[in-house]
Amino acid sequence: MNESFEKRLFLAFLISSIFILISYYFLQKPALQVKQQAGQVAEEKKLSFLIEDFIFKTNVIAMTNRIQTENMAIDIDTFGGRIVDTYINGKWNQTKKPIKLYWQTNPFKSGDLFFGPLELQKIYSIRPFYDVEEKTERKIVLATKLNYKGKSFILRKSYEILDDYQLKLEVSLENTDKVDLELNFDGKAFSIPYTFGFNSEEEQNSGNIIQAEYFNKKIQKVLKGGLFKKRPHLEEIFSPQWMAVYNNHFIVIVNPEFTNYTSKFLLENEKKLYSELVMATDIPALTLKSGEKVFYKTFLYIGPRSERILAKIDRTYRKIFAWPLAFNWFMKPIEWGMYYLAHLITGLVKSWGFTIIILALVIKLLLSPLSVQAAISIKKSNMLQPKLKKLQEKYGDDPKLLNQKVAELYKKEKVNPLGGCLPLLLQFPVFFVLYRVLSSSVELKGSQFLWIKDLTLPDTLFKININIPFIPSSFNLLPLIMTVVQIFQMKIQSMRNPAAKEQQWINTYLLPVFFLFIFWNMPSGLVLYWTVQNVLSIIEQEIINYIKIEQSA
């Protein structure tokens, strides 16, 4: 009896399974099919209502369409209607081919749209296929028909390249059904990510680190880390005016025209100094009445990080380039002057390598009065050392009287004890400005000089296949040349200044080695400037040594 029952139960189960399979593959309309990945099965089961409730066109061969202008080209796929490649060009470009700005390897795609919060895009790889409704050289309109719980609607995306590296993305949803359409998935209707990779992992690990910020009356940085603090992997901000991701040379700005959205910043694929940042807009749940149509327009800037270009588009974009508020009023004019001087020189010599050398010479000549004054003051102070030693021996037991006598000596000899420091301190703003101009000028990208292939990257001659902490994985020649020049400079100074023999070892060897560590992975343009500055400083010091200084009896 039990055996017969088990046979009938097995037969019923077999017939039911066959019927379910036939119904699933032949009788039902095609629904979402999801590629499951390890570790995601539980999440997909939890959110499986999306698979059951959505129906749209799948299993179509994807086509890539390009829209372009003279300085910009964007490839858009009909699978998901999303950006799959981006190239830019311009007079600033020193290379012979357009620059690719789509290096990222994370699963998100710019302009993608998926229903629900952004995190679902990592779980589901399937997307609807779009039809091309309109296509011109710089504009494309894509559309797809969807069905959600038996209610039909149309999703459209329009991409249009504007002037000055701008891209206009317009998303629209139209309810074509006779009843209301509610899109509410965990409080969100849909999300759109924006992710661009400005350079390869090797280039970013050379110090050209990608950063993120948003603007809401003032600039706020996000996904920040510290020396002992790891960068967070997710930050959310409600309805900022715009948000941006950038490195030294390129930037993407997302500026939605709509409000009432949540912006998200995601940190992806972090490895050493390399990382990929994803921006996104999460749209809150919405209900469309029959025949209603809603639009979401966003303006993107995808191009060189140029203050000149960005200031023409939106005045608030200038804040990206501002110095800290307390210093902006005097640092900014110095930066503008340095920027235009560098471009003036480049227009004459046609080489950014020679521009850096000439710029170093010009800066040295402009600052030489300060340097000479500092050197003379130091020289006078050194000449007073025997007299100061006598005063210490005579008045050492009375500190107050000793200070009085030392002050009288300085006044008599017309020596300012701070005279050697103040002129040098005044040079620091110039150095910081030069650092910004040389490290952030997109015009240097791809510029070659002597053996240097790119002045924005280290001058790596060959790789070293080792993985030891604090040991470099590449051989860079220019920082070594800079260190040798600096050691030679320090040795000359110590020979001219016997009074500083106690600090001779620190100044001669320790400081140059410290600078070698700092400059090893710096852009070679900066290392070139600092090397030339050291050579010019040696020449300047030799000239100063011939200046005779009279000393009273």
Buried (B, 14 or more C-beta within 10 A) or exposed (E): EEEEEEEEEEEEEEEEEEEEEEEEEEEEEEBBEBEEEEEBEEBBEEBEEBBEBBBBEBEEEEEEBEBBBEBBBBBBBBBBBBBBBBBBBBEBBBEEEBBBBBBBEBBBBBBBBBBBBBBBBBBBEBBBBBBBEEEEEBBBBBBBBBBBEEBBBBBBBBBBBBEBBBBBBBBBBBBBBEEEBEBEBEEBBBBBBBBBBBBEBBBBBBBBEBBBBBBBEEEBEBBEEEEEEEBEEEBEBEBBEBBBBBBBBBBBBBBBEBEEBBBBBBBBBBEEBBBBBBBBBBBEBBEBEEEBEBEBBBBBBBBBBBBEBBBEBBEBBEBBBBBEEEEBEEBBEBBEEBBEBBBEBBEEEEBBBBBBBBBBBBBBEEBBEBBBBBBBBBBBBBBBEEBBEEBEEEBEEEEEEBEEBBEEBBEEBEBBEEBBEEBBEEBEBBBBBBBBBBBBBBBBBBBBBEEBBBBBBBBBEEEEEEEEEEEBBBEBBBBEBBBBBBBBBBBBBBEBBEBBEEEBEEBBBEBBEEBBEEBBBBBBBBBBBBBBBBBBBBEBBEEBEEEEEEEEE
